[in-house]
Amino acid sequence: MIAKQVSMKVIRKSSATNLIKYITDPQNKSERVDMVSVTNCHQSDPLDAALEIQATQVQNTRAEGDKTYHLVLAFPPGENPEPKILKEIESRICDGLGFSEHQRVSAVHRDTDNLHIHIAINKIHPQDFTIHTPYYDHKILGQLCEKLEEEYGLEKVNHQAKKRGSENRADDMERHSGIESLLSWIKRECLEDIKLAESWNDMHKVLKDNDLEIKLRGNGLIIESSDGVIVKASTVARELSKPKLEERLGSFISSPDHQDQPKKAKRQYQAQPIKTKINTVELYAKYKANKKQVNQSRASEWKRAQARKNRAIKSIKQSGKVKRSAIKLIGKGRLAKKILYSQTSKATKEAIQKVNKKYLYTSKLPTLTDHATLFKG
């Protein structure tokens, strides 16, 4: 079992409501959401609980960090614990992180090879309104997983981190998208040549042959591809850190400008499917074509919906105008006309609001990319 927190890159975009909507949305898949549970909330419905969690979070005005903790528990392919065990594991993990009294909503997903549980936890205590952020949570999660695997007879997974954070993020991206990262491409194509460089000129030549460039960034070095994709040099290999490279090659020397004599790169990184025993080139091309078609279809539908909305609002306004003209012609007193004008105006505004609400989803076309997770679903 793997337990991992999915953190928000942009805190201001964090929303417990959006996260709960995402993890409980079946997305037109009957097998996606299997079991949803709400804990420590007065409401039993997850969307009502989301509003309750949001109201609790508003009470804390001092916390500047993310107030929602998004946790994913994933099981190896083929492992399918009983619902009772899944609930016990979810509870034990949350208790171990110090969230036993905190509000949360969890959902079991079965739409991938890895059965997994999404848990949206309110970091704000429902009575004290203080924020709780687990310290070194990755170590706590590793220890809890080992203990639970032993108790419930689950398949044992190595929870000792052998990779650094940036390497794990690259692995997560590849596992989620199926696209090879720049980090993996460099290791596969040119890492050995980079290690053999005996001077900064040799280093720049090797990198240029692969359409790459090494640059200073902060206190360290980065390797950048021509299309702007960046990876830390020390993440590619420990011996490529700035201190170790300068110890071997001398003080850092920037890449010389060869604009007068441009040289075509031998290789170039491109976001392509991960190389496997199965040839996925045609499948990936089909995926890109389908994605383009879906985007074009969605854009066309958005324009049609926008046009329908505009026509509906125009019709409402025209109807209101006709009613006001009719009121002007009737032979009633000034006060009576004023009341009728007010009623007409109110009815027109309500009708327009109803139309705007109807087309709200179409106009916004929301996404949840900030809560991109370790696993699909």
C-alpha positions in Angstrom: 0.0 0.0 0.0 1.2 3.5 -0.9 0.1 6.6 1.0 0.9 10.0 -0.4 -0.2 13.6 0.2 -1.1 15.5 -3.0 -0.2 19.1 -2.3 -1.5 22.2 -4.0 1.1 24.1 -6.0 -0.9 27.3 -5.7 -2.5 27.7 -2.3 -5.0 30.4 -3.3 -6.6 27.8 -5.7 -7.1 25.3 -2.8 -10.8 24.5 -2.4 -12.2 21.7 -0.2 -15.5 22.0 -2.1 -13.8 21.5 -5.5 -11.7 18.6 -4.2 -14.7 16.8 -2.7 -16.7 17.3 -5.9 -13.8 15.9 -7.9 -13.3 12.7 -5.7 -17.0 12.0 -5.6 -17.8 12.7 -9.2 -18.4 9.4 -11.2 -17.4 11.1 -14.4 -19.9 9.0 -16.4 -18.0 5.8 -15.2 -20.1 3.3 -13.2 -17.0 1.8 -11.7 -15.1 5.0 -10.7 -16.6 5.8 -7.3 -17.4 2.7 -5.3 -17.8 3.9 -1.7 -18.1 7.4 -0.2 -17.9 8.1 3.5 -18.2 11.3 5.6 -16.6 11.6 9.0 -17.0 14.1 11.8 -19.5 16.2 9.9 -23.2 16.9 10.9 -24.1 16.3 7.2 -24.1 12.9 5.7 -24.2 14.0 2.0 -20.6 14.7 0.8 -21.5 18.0 -1.0 -23.3 19.3 2.1 -20.3 18.2 4.2 -18.1 20.2 1.8 -20.1 23.4 2.6 -19.8 22.5 6.3 -16.0 22.1 6.0 -15.7 25.3 4.1 -17.6 27.2 6.8 -15.2 25.7 9.4 -12.2 26.8 7.5 -13.5 30.4 7.2 -13.4 30.6 11.0 -9.6 30.4 10.9 -8.3 33.7 9.6 -4.7 33.4 10.7 -3.5 30.3 8.8 -1.8 31.2 5.5 -1.1 27.7 4.3 -3.4 25.2 2.6 -6.3 24.4 4.9 -7.2 21.1 3.1 -5.1 17.9 3.2 -5.5 15.7 0.1 -4.4 12.1 0.8 -4.3 9.2 -1.6 -4.1 5.5 -0.4 -3.3 3.1 -3.3 -3.0 -0.6 -3.4 -1.0 -2.8 -5.7 -2.7 -4.2 -8.9 -5.1 -7.0 -8.0 -5.3 -6.3 -4.3 -8.9 -5.7 -3.3 -9.5 -5.5 0.4 -13.1 -5.8 1.8 -15.0 -2.5 2.3 -14.8 -3.0 6.1 -11.0 -3.3 5.9 -10.8 -0.2 3.6 -12.8 1.8 6.1 -10.6 0.7 9.0 -7.4 1.5 7.1 -8.7 4.9 6.2 -9.6 5.6 9.8 -6.2 4.3 11.1 -4.2 6.4 8.7 -6.1 9.6 9.5 -5.8 8.9 13.3 -2.1 8.4 12.9 -1.7 11.7 11.2 -3.5 13.5 14.0 -6.8 14.0 12.2 -9.0 11.8 14.3 -11.3 14.7 15.3 -11.1 16.5 11.9 -13.8 16.6 9.3 -13.1 14.5 6.2 -14.7 13.0 3.1 -13.2 9.9 1.5 -14.1 8.0 -1.8 -12.9 4.6 -3.0 -12.0 4.6 -6.7 -11.9 1.4 -8.8 -11.5 2.8 -12.3 -7.7 2.0 -12.6 -5.6 -1.2 -12.1 -4.8 0.2 -8.6 -7.7 0.4 -6.2 -7.2 3.7 -4.4 -8.9 6.0 -1.8 -9.0 9.7 -2.1 -9.4 11.5 1.3 -10.1 15.2 1.6 -9.3 16.3 5.2 -10.1 19.6 6.8 -6.9 20.7 8.6 -8.9 23.2 10.7 -10.2 21.6 13.9 -14.1 21.9 14.0 -14.2 23.1 17.6 -10.9 24.9 18.3 -10.5 26.3 14.7 -6.7 25.7 14.9 -4.8 24.3 11.9 -3.0 21.0 12.2 -0.2 20.1 9.7 1.5 16.8 10.3 5.3 17.1 10.7 7.3 14.8 8.4 4.1 13.2 7.3 5.9 11.0 4.6 7.7 9.2 7.4 4.5 8.7 9.5 2.7 7.4 6.4 5.5 4.9 5.7 5.4 3.6 9.2 1.6 3.4 9.3 1.5 1.5 5.9 4.1 -1.0 7.1 2.1 -1.7 10.3 -1.2 -2.0 8.4 0.3 -4.3 5.7 1.4 -6.6 8.5 -1.9 -6.6 10.4 -4.2 -7.1 7.4 -1.9 -9.4 5.4 -1.6 -6.9 2.6 1.2 -7.1 -0.1 4.3 -5.4 1.4 5.7 -2.4 -0.4 9.1 -0.8 0.2 8.4 2.5 2.0 12.0 3.7 2.4 12.5 6.6 0.0 15.3 5.8 -2.4 14.7 8.9 -4.6 14.5 12.6 -3.9 11.4 14.6 -4.2 12.0 15.9 -7.8 12.7 12.3 -9.0 9.5 11.1 -7.4 7.5 13.9 -9.0 8.9 12.9 -12.4 7.9 9.3 -11.7 4.4 10.5 -10.7 4.1 12.5 -13.9 5.1 9.5 -16.1 2.8 7.1 -14.2 -0.1 9.5 -14.5 0.4 10.7 -18.1 2.4 7.9 -19.7 4.7 10.6 -21.1 8.5 10.3 -20.6 9.9 13.1 -18.5 13.0 15.2 -19.4 14.8 13.6 -16.5 14.3 10.1 -17.8 15.2 11.1 -21.3 18.5 12.6 -20.2 19.4 9.5 -18.2 18.6 7.3 -21.1 20.2 9.3 -24.0 23.2 11.3 -22.8 24.0 11.0 -19.0 27.1 8.8 -19.6 28.4 11.3 -22.1 27.8 14.2 -19.7 29.7 12.4 -16.9 32.7 11.9 -19.3 33.1 15.6 -19.9 36.5 16.8 -18.9 35.9 20.6 -19.1 33.1 23.0 -19.3 33.5 23.3 -23.0 33.1 19.5 -23.3 30.0 19.7 -21.1 28.4 22.4 -23.2 29.2 20.5 -26.4 27.6 17.3 -25.2 24.5 19.2 -24.0 24.3 21.1 -27.3 24.4 17.9 -29.3 21.3 16.9 -27.3 19.6 20.3 -27.7 20.2 21.1 -24.0 21.9 23.8 -22.0 23.2 24.0 -18.4 22.6 27.3 -16.6 23.0 28.8 -13.2 19.7 29.1 -11.2 19.8 30.3 -7.6 22.6 28.5 -5.8 22.6 25.5 -8.2 22.5 24.4 -11.8 19.7 23.5 -14.1 19.5 21.7 -17.4 17.0 23.2 -19.9 15.7 21.9 -23.2 15.1 24.2 -26.1 11.3 24.1 -25.5 11.8 25.4 -21.9 11.5 22.2 -19.9 13.8 22.3 -16.9 15.3 19.8 -14.5 17.8 20.3 -11.7 21.3 19.0 -12.6 21.7 17.4 -9.3 18.4 15.5 -9.8 19.8 13.9 -13.0 22.8 12.7 -11.0 24.4 13.6 -7.7 27.8 14.2 -9.4 26.2 16.9 -11.5 25.5 19.2 -8.5 27.2 22.6 -8.8 29.8 21.9 -6.0 30.9 18.6 -7.4 31.0 19.8 -11.0 33.1 22.9 -10.0 35.4 20.6 -7.9 36.0 18.5 -11.1 35.8 21.1 -13.9 36.6 24.4 -12.1 34.4 27.5 -11.6 31.3 27.4 -13.7 31.6 28.9 -17.2 28.4 29.7 -19.1 27.7 28.3 -22.5 29.4 30.3 -25.3 27.2 32.0 -27.9 27.4 30.1 -31.1 24.8 32.0 -33.0 27.3 32.8 -35.8 27.8 29.1 -36.4 24.6 27.3 -35.6 24.9 23.6 -35.1 22.0 21.2 -35.4 21.5 18.9 -32.4 21.9 15.2 -32.9 19.0 14.4 -30.5 16.2 16.4 -29.0 13.8 15.8 -26.1 10.2 15.5 -27.1 7.2 14.6 -24.9 6.6 11.1 -26.2 5.0 8.0 -24.6 7.3 6.0 -22.3 9.1 3.3 -24.3 7.7 -0.2 -23.4 7.7 -3.6 -25.0 4.4 -2.6 -26.7 4.6 -0.1 -29.6 2.4 2.8 -28.5 3.3 5.3 -31.3 0.2 4.7 -33.3 -2.0 4.7 -30.2 -0.5 7.9 -28.9 -1.0 9.6 -32.3 -4.7 8.4 -32.2 -4.9 9.8 -28.7 -3.6 13.2 -29.8 -6.0 13.3 -32.7 -9.0 12.4 -30.5 -7.9 15.0 -27.9 -7.7 17.7 -30.6 -11.1 16.7 -31.9 -12.6 16.8 -28.4 -11.1 20.3 -27.8 -12.5 21.6 -31.1 -15.9 20.0 -30.4 -16.0 21.6 -27.0 -15.0 25.0 -28.3 -17.8 24.8 -31.0 -20.3 23.7 -28.4 -19.3 26.6 -26.1 -19.9 29.1 -28.9 -23.3 27.6 -29.7 -24.2 27.6 -26.0 -23.0 31.2 -25.7 -25.2 32.2 -28.7 -28.3 30.4 -27.2 -27.7 32.2 -23.9 -27.4 35.6 -25.7 -30.6 35.0 -27.6 -32.5 33.9 -24.5 -31.4 37.1 -22.6 -32.2 39.3 -25.6 -35.7 37.7 -25.8 -36.2 38.4 -22.0 -35.1 42.0 -22.3 -37.4 42.5 -25.4 -40.3 41.0 -23.5 -39.6 43.3 -20.6 -39.5 46.3 -22.9 -42.9 45.3 -24.4 -44.4 45.0 -20.9 -43.1 48.5 -19.9 -44.6 50.0 -23.1 -48.0 48.4 -22.3 -47.8 49.7 -18.7 -47.2 53.2 -20.1 -50.3 53.1 -22.1 -52.7 51.9 -19.5 -54.8 54.5 -17.7 -53.9 53.8 -14.1 -52.5 56.1 -11.6 -48.8 56.9 -11.1 -48.4 54.7 -8.0 -50.0 51.7 -9.7 -47.7 52.1 -12.7 -44.7 52.4 -10.4 -45.6 49.1 -8.8 -46.1 47.4 -12.1 -42.7 48.8 -13.4 -41.0 47.4 -10.3 -42.6 44.0 -10.7 -41.7 43.8 -14.4 -38.1 44.8 -13.6 -37.8 42.2 -10.9 -39.3 39.5 -13.1 -36.8 40.4 -15.9 -33.8 40.3 -13.6 -34.9 36.9 -12.2 -35.4 35.5 -15.6 -31.9 36.7 -16.7 -30.3 35.2 -13.5 -32.0 31.9 -14.3 -30.5 31.8 -17.8 -27.1 32.8 -16.5 -27.3 30.0 -13.9 -28.3 27.5 -16.5 -25.3 28.3 -18.7 -22.8 28.8 -15.8 -21.0 25.4 -16.3 -20.8 25.8 -20.0 -19.2 29.3 -19.8 -16.7 28.4 -17.1 -15.6 24.9 -18.4 -13.9 24.1 -15.1 -10.9 21.8 -14.6 -9.2 20.3 -11.6 -5.6 20.1 -12.8 -4.3 21.6 -9.4 -5.4 18.4 -7.8 -3.6 16.2 -10.2 -2.9 13.0 -8.4 -0.5 10.2 -8.3 -2.9 7.8 -10.0 -5.6 8.2 -12.6 -9.0 8.9 -11.3 
